[in-house]
């Protein structure tokens, strides 16, 4: 399980994978912005809650709206509860070659802070170790969407709650689809046909890809039925018991990616060197590439793709059940041995209350983890938002699965990009499953 922690950067999504969670989630991000702590609080000998997180800006020359919204909700909690939240911020220059995940694991295990912003694989690992507090008794939990509770429950305990649900989708140039008489694809077969037409009309690489996010194609095909077929708990239980194999679920998605590479629809050599958005983004914006993949927040104004010169639409990934959003869940977690446990629980309960989440969601134009908070989205996001409102999605991270999903799949997809066969990739999933079964005994 340690393999998925190597070489990860912190990325701006969670926005990538929760808005205030503007760090590159579990396995997927563009890079670490080197900055000093933005807030240093000396305290006043009163009640203090220590927060460890990464609050990098995705673009240094842009206003960090997500950071501002998070700070506002923290200030609201401080005033309402009469305490101070002391920020302890990860910076690359402080930790050099140690990733955010590695540092967070160390700090939680050694009881260095109270409240943490964690990526999916870290939540899963620490939850299994019993290092995270059960948050099920917080008042705000009753308002959470099922997707949040399912993704961050470990051994029956809810151990993480985000301020934002991050959905990944395909960002498509609708004008280019219209130019060649193409409908937006629903199924894997329809998607391949669109790529064929683009390729035959001189578009060198129909799908712009980077080394982080191609696993979204795999998840959509692997788990469309698992999460939308009405038998989710039983299927996950079978995986956790070894009665079924992750590799059987994953194989169709990997075979599909291999086919796209072989047909020239994805440039594997470029993808393996591209950082998220920075690599494939310029060609998409210049209308040389009709399709890229990214997270919800990248479509909002003042962000990566929020101001295009063409009609952009954000749709789900092709699957047997149609367009399918992919949702990895990060979260705020509390150390089980937190020095200021009750005050920390009160702070988290406040910032994930409907009142605070409404402000956060309106400011950032994001999907709220609360089923009671609705926010209008930009027109480009309507197709993806409609699916989320219908509860049609697959999880890219699920702490209830014995094998961590987002980080491991990302790394194994990279092996495929570098020439590994599908069978070799599936053998890695089988090995991970065998290891998880041994750990569970």
N, C-alpha and C positions, 0 to 999 in steps of 0.2 A: 504493500500500500504506500510505501514511501516514494515509489517511483513517480507518482503523480504530483509530488511536491517539488520536484527538481526543475529548476530553470523557469519558474513561473513568474510572470510580471503582474503588477497590480494594475488593473485596467479601469477605464472610467465608465462603468455602467452601473452597475447595480444601483444602477445603470449599469453587465457583465458585469453579469451578470450583475442596486438600489439607490439611487439618486443621491441621497446623502452618502450612500454607499458608492461613492464615486471612486471606486478602485477597481482594478481589473480583476475580476473574479476568477475563481478557481482555475482557471486554466486558461485564461484567455485574455490577454490584454495586450495593449500596445506598448507600454513602457512605464517607467516610474518617473514622475516629475520630481526633480530635486528642489525642495523648498523647505524652509524652516517652518516650525510650528506657527500656524497662523494665529493661534490664541494661546497665551500664557497667563494662567491665573494663579496668583499667589495664595489665594484662600484667605480666610479671616478668622482662623481658629474655630470656625463653625463646622457645619456638616458638609462633607465633601464626597462626591462620587467621582472615581477615576475612570475615564473613558480612553480606551486605546483604539485607534482607527487610522485609516488612510484617507485623506481628503484632497487628493490631487485634482488639479484642473485638467480636463481633457485637452483644452487649448489655452495656453498661458495668456494669449492676447484677448481672450473672451471673458466676460463676467461669469463667474462660477455660480449660476443660479441655484443649482442643487445644493452647493455648500451653504449658500445664504439661507435657503429654506430650512436646512437642517439646523443651522445656528439659531434661527428664529424659534423653532420648536424647542430646542434646548433652553433658550432664554425663558420661554413660557413656563417650562417645567421648573426652572430655578426660582422664578418669581412665585409660582403657585405653591411650591414645596418648601421654600425658604432655605435653599441649600445652594452649593456651587458645584458645577460639573467641570472638572479639571481635565483638559485635553492632553493626551500623550500621543503624539503623532509620529507614525512611521515615516522615515525619510531614507531614501536610497543611500545618501552619503553617510548616514549614521550606521547603517547596517551592511553597507558595501554589497557583498555577493549573497547575502541572506535575503530570501524572498519574504514578502509580506506574510505568507502562510507559515513559513518556518519560524519567523519571529513571533507571530501570534500564538502558535503552538507552545513555544517556549514560555511566553509570558503567562498564558493561562495555566499551564502545568505548574508553574512556580508561584502562582497567586500574586502576580505583580499589579493587577488592575482589578476593577470591578465589572465594567461593562465593555464589551468588545464588538467590533464589526467583523464578521467572519464570512469567509467564502464557503460554498457548499461542502466541499470535501473536508474542510477543517471542522465544520459543524458536525459532520458525521463522525469523524475520528474522535473528537473530544467528547461527543455525546456517548459514544460506545465506552469510552474510558470513565464515564461518570463524572467528568470534570465540569459539566454545565448544569446550571440550575433548571429545574422544571418550571416552566412559565405558565403552565395550564391554569393556575389559580388567579392570573391577572384578570381584572375586570374587562379589559379590552379584547380578550381572546374570543369572547362570545360573538364579536363582530367580524372576525377574520374569515376570509374566503377559505373554502376547503382546500384549495390548491396550496395555500401557505401551510396549513396544519399537516397535510399529507407529506409535504416535502421536508419538513423540519421536525418530524417526530421520530425519536430514536428510543427503542425499547419502551414504547408507551409514553414517553415524556416529550413535551413540546420544548425544544431547546433553542429555538431561534425565531425571531419575528423581524421582518423587514419594514421599512417605510415605503417601499415601492416594489411592485411586481414587474420584473423585467421580461418582456416577451421579445423573442427573436423572430424575424421574418425575412422574406425576400424583398429587397428594394428593387423595383423594376421601372424601367423607362417605358411608360405606357405609350408614348408617342412612337417609339421604335416598334413596339408590338403592333400598333395600328398601321404603321407604314407597310408592314408585310402581311396584313390581314390575320394576325394571330390573336386568339383569345388568351386571357391570362390562364395559365395551366392549373389544373386541379390534381391530376394524377402523375406518377412518375413517367408514364408513357407520353402524356401530353407535354410534359416538360422537355423530354428528349426531342420531341418533334419540333418544338419551338427553337431549341438549340440548333437542330439540323438546318432549319430554314435560315436562321441568322448566319450560320457558318457558310451556307451556300450563297449567301448574298454578300459575302466579303467581310463579314465581321470575324476577325481573327480568333478572339476568345469570347464566346458568349457569356461566360460566367466569370466574373472577377472574384478571386478567392485569396484568402490569406492563411497563414499557418495556424490560426486559432479557431476559426468558426465553422469549418466544413463538417464538424460532427453534427451540426444542426440537421443536415440532410439525413444522416444516419438515424438520429433519434426519431425524426418524423416517420420514417418507414419502420423502424424497429418497434416502436411502442404505440402506434396509432390505435391498434386494437386493444392493447393492454389497458390504456387509460380511457378509452371511449367505448369499450365493449361490455361494460357492466360486470366485469369479473376481476377487477384490479387487485383486490386484496388476495384473492386465491392465487392469481398468477405470480404475484410477488412472493408469497409464501412458498410456492413451488420452487422459485429461483433460489430463495434463501435456504431451502432444504436440500438443494441439489437435484430435485426431481425434474427440473428443466434447466436448460443451459442458456446463459446470456449470449453465447456465440450463435445459437440458433435464431435469436431475435436480431442480432446485429448483422448477420451475414448478408441479407438482402440489401441493406444500406451500403455496406462496404463493396459489394459487387456492383452496385449502382454507381458509386463514386469511381470505381476502377473503370467502368464503361465510359463515363464522362471524360476521364483522363485519356483513355485510349482513343476516343473519338476526337480529341482536341478541343472539347468544350471547356475544360479546365486546364490551365497551364500549371502543371505540378511543380516544375522547376522554379517558376516565379512565385507561386503560392508559398512554397516552403521558406522563402526569404522575406515575404511581405508581412509587415506588421498590420494589425487590424486598422482598416480605413485608410491609413497612410499609404499603403501599397497599391491597392486596387481602386481607391477613391478617386484619384485624378482622372482615370480613364472613364469611370462612370459619369462623373460630372461633365466631362468633355464629350459625352455621348458616343464614345468608342466601344464601350461595354454596356449591354442593356440590363445586366442583372448582377447584383451583389447581395451579400447577406449582412445584416447588422441588427442592433437592438433598437427597441422602441424609441428611446430618447434621441437617437441619431437623426430622426425625422423632424424633430422640433426646431423652431427658429433658433438661430445663432449657434447651431451645432453642425455636425458633419454634413448632413444632407438636407438641412432645413430650408435651403434657399436655392433650388435648382432652376435651370432655364427651360425645364420641360415638365410634363405632367408625370409626377412620380406617384406610384402606388406601392403600398407595403402589404404583401400578402403572406399567407402561410406557406410552408414548404410542401412539396408534392407528397401525397400519401395515398394509400388505398381508400382512405376516408375523406379525400379532398384536401384542400389547403389546411395546413396544420401549424399553428404557432408552437414554438419550442420555448419552454419556460424553466430557466435555472433559478433557484431561490437562494439568495444570500440571507443574512439576518443579523440582528443584534442579539447577542447572547450574554448571559451573566455567569460569571464563574461561580461554581458551586460553593467554593470557599471564600467568596467575596468578603472583604473586610467590612464593607458597608452594605450588607445584603439587602436589608429592608428598604433603605433609601434608594438603592440602585433599582430595585424592583418598582418602586414608586416612580422613578424617573422614566424607566422604560414604559411602564403602563401609561404614563402621561403622553409620551411622544408618539405612541401608537394608538392613542385614543382617537375617536372619530373627529373631534375638534382639531387636534393637531394634524391628523392625516388629511383632513379637508384642505387646510392651509398649504400643506406640503404638496398635495396633488395638484391644486390649482396653480401654485407657483411654478411647478416643474412640468405640468401637463403630462402626468404619468398615470399608470394603472395603480390604484390604491390596493393595499392588502385587505382593507375593510370592504365588506360587501355593501356597506351603507354609503360609501363615498363614491360619487360619480363625477367625472370631469369630462367636459367636451374635449375631443382630440382634434388635431389638425386633419383636414380632409384626406391627406395621403394615408393616414393611419386607420381610416374607417374600416377597410376590409379586415385588418388584423384585429381591431377592437371588437368588431361584430362577432368574430369567432370566440374571443375571450369572454364576451358577455353571454355567449351561448354555452360556456364551459366546455368548449372544444379546444383541446391543447394536449401536448405531451410534456412531461417533466424531463428536463435535461439533468436535473439533480433530484435525488430522493434519498434522504437519510435513512429511510426504512429499508433500503436495498442493501444487501450484504456487500456488494461491490460498488465502490464509489463510481459514479457515472461520468460527470462532466470532465474532470481532469484526465481520467484514464482514457476515455474515448478520444479526447483531443490528441493525446500523445500517440495513441495507436493509429489514428488517422494520419498523423505526421509520418509514421513509418510507411504507410501506404504511399504517401506522396514521394517518399524517398526510394521507392522501388520494392517494398515488401509485398508478397503475394497476399491475397485474401485469406488463404489457409493459414499463413504465418500470423496474420492479424488475429484470426479466430483462436489460434493456439494461445495467444496472449490473454484473451478473455477467459479461456478455459483455465489457465494457470491462476489468474486472479480469483476466479470462482473457487478453485481448489484451496487457495490460501484463506479465503474468507470462511470456508466451511471448517477448516482446521481451527481458525481463531474462535469460531462460534462454539466449539466443543468444550 
